[in-house]
């Protein structure tokens, strides 16, 4: 907790810096999705663009959790819980990516 005016100014400077980083990352996410010369992989919004956007979102979520939710000064158990949450989020992203890369043929599945 900040007690002196100098500490408060230091915290305000940190919050403004993190807010600026979040804004830049948001602009970068939109640029990767919309600007053609930042298009990675196949033409249009493809898998590579999705992965880059999700990585930027993961970075932004980590900044928010560590700085604004004050997880950077917590006990070891909180870090483990946060790490498990990140691990499961990445697993869900991988499962989604695998589902798009190898879709199930529903016509054969239902016997039509």
C-alpha positions as CSV (number, residue, x, y, z in Angstrom):
1,X,0.0,0.0,0.0
2,X,1.3,3.5,-0.8
3,X,1.6,5.7,2.2
4,X,3.7,8.7,1.0
5,X,3.1,11.1,-1.9
6,X,6.2,9.7,-3.7
7,X,4.9,6.2,-3.5
8,X,1.5,7.3,-4.8
9,X,3.1,9.1,-7.8
10,X,5.2,6.0,-8.5
11,X,2.0,3.8,-8.5
12,X,0.2,6.3,-10.8
13,X,3.1,6.3,-13.2
14,X,3.1,2.4,-13.2
15,X,-0.7,2.3,-13.8
16,X,-0.4,4.8,-16.7
17,X,2.4,2.8,-18.2
18,X,0.4,-0.5,-18.0
19,X,-2.7,1.3,-19.4
20,X,-0.6,2.5,-22.3
21,X,0.8,-1.0,-22.9
22,X,-2.8,-2.4,-22.9
23,X,-3.9,0.3,-25.4
24,X,-0.9,-0.5,-27.7
25,X,-1.6,-4.2,-27.5
26,X,-5.3,-3.6,-28.4
27,X,-4.2,-1.6,-31.4
28,X,-1.8,-4.3,-32.4
29,X,-4.5,-6.9,-32.1
30,X,-6.8,-5.0,-34.4
31,X,-3.9,-4.3,-36.8
32,X,-3.1,-8.0,-37.0
33,X,-6.7,-8.8,-37.8
34,X,-7.3,-5.9,-40.3
35,X,-4.1,-4.7,-41.9
36,X,-3.1,-6.8,-44.9
37,X,0.7,-6.3,-44.7
38,X,0.5,-7.7,-41.1
39,X,-1.3,-10.7,-42.3
40,X,0.5,-13.9,-41.3
41,X,-0.2,-17.3,-42.8
42,X,-2.9,-17.6,-45.5
43,X,-4.6,-14.6,-47.0
44,X,-7.3,-13.2,-44.8
45,X,-7.9,-13.9,-41.1
46,X,-6.4,-17.3,-40.6
47,X,-5.0,-19.6,-37.9
48,X,-1.7,-17.8,-37.6
49,X,-3.6,-14.5,-37.0
50,X,-5.8,-16.1,-34.5
51,X,-2.8,-17.5,-32.6
52,X,-1.1,-14.2,-32.6
53,X,-4.3,-12.4,-31.4
54,X,-4.7,-15.0,-28.6
55,X,-1.1,-14.6,-27.5
56,X,-1.6,-10.8,-27.3
57,X,-4.8,-11.3,-25.3
58,X,-3.0,-13.7,-23.0
59,X,-0.2,-11.1,-22.4
60,X,-2.9,-8.4,-21.7
61,X,-4.7,-10.6,-19.3
62,X,-1.5,-11.4,-17.4
63,X,-0.7,-7.7,-17.1
64,X,-4.2,-6.9,-15.8
65,X,-4.0,-9.8,-13.3
66,X,-0.5,-9.0,-12.0
67,X,-0.8,-5.2,-11.8
68,X,-4.4,-4.2,-11.4
69,X,-5.5,-7.3,-9.4
70,X,-2.2,-7.0,-7.4
71,X,-1.3,-10.7,-7.9
72,X,2.4,-9.7,-8.2
73,X,2.6,-9.4,-4.4
74,X,0.7,-12.5,-3.4
75,X,1.6,-15.8,-1.8
76,X,2.9,-18.8,-3.6
77,X,-0.5,-20.5,-3.6
78,X,-2.0,-17.7,-5.6
79,X,0.7,-18.1,-8.2
80,X,-0.1,-21.8,-8.5
81,X,-3.8,-21.1,-8.9
82,X,-3.1,-18.4,-11.5
83,X,-0.7,-20.7,-13.3
84,X,-3.3,-23.5,-13.4
85,X,-5.9,-21.1,-14.8
86,X,-3.4,-20.1,-17.6
87,X,-2.6,-23.7,-18.3
88,X,-6.2,-24.6,-18.7
89,X,-6.9,-21.6,-20.9
90,X,-4.0,-22.6,-23.2
91,X,-5.4,-26.2,-23.2
92,X,-8.8,-24.9,-24.3
93,X,-7.1,-22.8,-27.0
94,X,-5.2,-25.9,-28.3
95,X,-8.4,-28.0,-28.3
96,X,-10.2,-25.3,-30.3
97,X,-7.3,-25.1,-32.7
98,X,-7.2,-28.9,-33.1
99,X,-11.0,-28.9,-33.7
100,X,-10.6,-26.4,-36.6
101,X,-7.6,-28.3,-38.1
102,X,-9.4,-31.7,-38.2
103,X,-13.2,-31.2,-38.4
104,X,-15.5,-34.1,-38.0
105,X,-17.6,-35.1,-41.0
106,X,-21.1,-34.9,-39.6
107,X,-22.8,-36.5,-42.7
108,X,-20.9,-39.7,-42.2
109,X,-21.3,-39.6,-38.4
110,X,-25.1,-39.5,-38.6
111,X,-25.3,-42.0,-41.5
112,X,-26.9,-39.6,-44.0
